[in-house]
């Protein structure tokens, strides 16, 4: 029973941490109002790359 409870708690906490990290990255990479369209596009691309890197790091961390 204790192992099952630990497994469930670990999964829930992992998901919550993942959501928090995603929200933090989204907030940090939010575009500025005075940015040009090129700068906004570049910021979106870098945000997408950082999200992909985090997903990969999470996948690797599972093993």
HUGI-V434596 format. One record per backbone hydrogen bond with DSSP energy under -1.0 kcal/mol. CO is the residue of the C=O (numbers start at 0). NH is the residue of the N-H. If there is no record, write none. Layout:
CO	NH
CO	NH
//
This chain:
0	4
1	5
2	6
3	7
4	8
5	9
6	10
7	11
8	12
9	13
10	14
11	15
12	16
13	17
14	18
15	19
16	20
17	21
18	22
19	23
20	24
21	25
22	26
23	27
24	28
35	39
36	40
37	41
38	42
39	43
40	44
41	45
42	46
43	47
44	48
45	49
46	50
47	51
48	52
49	53
50	54
51	55
52	56
53	57
54	58
55	59
56	60
59	62
//
